[in-house]
């Protein structure tokens, strides 16, 4: 048996409204589900990106199993090499501080910045993992 890929991934944020605004306006993700005070879910290509309030996801007695994480998390979103300069300019124009830019030894590039919850967000070209960027959906 072998899994087929990542279907969803998540980060945690105390202020869901600020975090939702960031992912909608800065990264252009569409909200597909929301449970006030608990979570907001976004469509991301043909996958799903979840943001949970960590205090609410640790509660026992809901239909969901308790889970959560402490401290900043990390997620990398895919972008093509030709899109990175426009992303860099857009982020700066919108007051998002770029923490780091990396050109990887085996190819590919990444831009790192933070969301309102302090999570490390990366825009990366698939080549950093040897993946052809033409496979992006």
C-alpha positions in Angstrom: 0.0 0.0 0.0 1.1 3.5 -0.7 -0.7 6.9 -0.3 -1.4 8.8 -3.4 -0.4 12.3 -2.2 -1.2 15.0 0.2 -4.9 15.9 0.1 -4.9 18.6 2.7 -2.5 20.3 5.1 -3.0 22.7 7.9 -1.6 25.5 10.0 -2.9 27.0 13.3 -3.8 30.6 14.1 -5.5 32.2 17.0 -6.9 35.1 15.0 -8.8 33.3 12.2 -10.3 36.5 10.7 -6.8 38.1 10.2 -5.5 34.9 8.9 -8.4 34.4 6.5 -8.0 37.9 5.2 -4.3 37.3 4.6 -4.8 34.0 2.6 -7.6 35.5 0.6 -6.1 38.8 -0.3 -2.4 38.1 -0.4 -2.3 34.5 -1.7 -5.6 34.6 -3.6 -7.1 31.5 -2.0 -10.8 30.9 -2.0 -12.6 30.0 1.2 -14.6 26.8 0.8 -15.7 26.2 4.4 -15.7 28.0 7.7 -16.8 27.2 11.2 -16.8 30.5 13.2 -14.0 30.5 15.8 -12.8 27.0 14.9 -11.5 26.8 11.4 -11.4 28.2 7.8 -10.7 26.0 4.8 -9.3 27.1 1.4 -9.2 25.6 -2.0 -5.6 25.5 -3.2 -5.3 24.0 -6.7 -6.8 20.6 -6.5 -6.0 20.3 -2.8 -7.2 21.9 0.4 -5.4 24.2 2.9 -6.8 24.3 6.4 -6.3 26.9 9.2 -7.5 25.9 12.6 -7.8 27.7 15.9 -5.5 25.6 18.1 -7.5 26.1 21.3 -10.7 24.8 19.6 -9.1 21.8 17.9 -7.7 20.5 21.2 -11.3 20.4 22.7 -12.7 16.9 23.3 -16.3 16.2 22.7 -16.7 17.3 19.1 -17.1 15.1 16.0 -13.5 15.7 15.2 -10.5 14.1 16.9 -8.5 16.5 19.1 -5.3 17.8 17.4 -3.1 20.9 17.3 0.4 22.2 17.3 2.3 24.8 19.3 4.5 27.5 17.8 4.8 28.6 14.2 4.3 26.0 11.5 5.4 26.0 7.9 3.8 25.5 4.5 5.2 25.9 1.0 2.9 26.9 -1.9 4.0 26.3 -5.5 4.8 29.0 -8.0 6.6 28.9 -11.3 10.0 30.5 -11.7 8.6 33.1 -14.0 6.0 34.1 -11.4 8.4 34.7 -8.5 9.5 38.3 -9.5 5.8 39.3 -9.6 5.1 37.6 -6.3 8.1 39.4 -4.7 6.8 42.8 -5.9 3.2 42.0 -4.9 4.2 40.9 -1.4 6.3 44.0 -0.9 3.6 46.3 -2.3 1.2 44.8 0.2 3.4 45.3 3.2 4.5 41.6 3.5 8.1 41.5 4.6 10.2 38.9 2.7 12.4 37.2 5.3 14.6 35.2 3.0 15.1 34.4 -0.7 16.9 31.2 -1.5 18.3 29.8 -4.7 18.8 26.1 -4.1 22.0 24.3 -5.1 20.0 21.7 -7.2 17.8 24.3 -8.8 14.7 26.2 -7.9 14.0 29.2 -5.7 12.0 30.1 -2.6 10.6 33.3 -1.1 9.9 33.1 2.7 7.6 35.4 4.7 5.1 35.1 7.6 1.4 35.1 7.9 -0.4 37.1 10.7 -0.1 34.1 13.1 3.7 34.0 12.6 3.7 30.8 10.5 6.5 30.5 8.0 5.1 30.7 4.5 7.1 29.8 1.4 6.5 30.3 -2.3 8.7 27.8 -4.0 9.3 26.5 -7.5 8.7 22.7 -7.8 12.3 22.3 -9.0 13.5 22.5 -5.4 12.3 18.9 -5.2 13.1 17.9 -8.8 9.5 18.3 -9.9 8.6 19.7 -13.3 6.7 23.0 -12.9 4.6 22.0 -15.9 2.8 19.5 -13.6 1.3 22.4 -11.5 -2.5 22.5 -11.6 
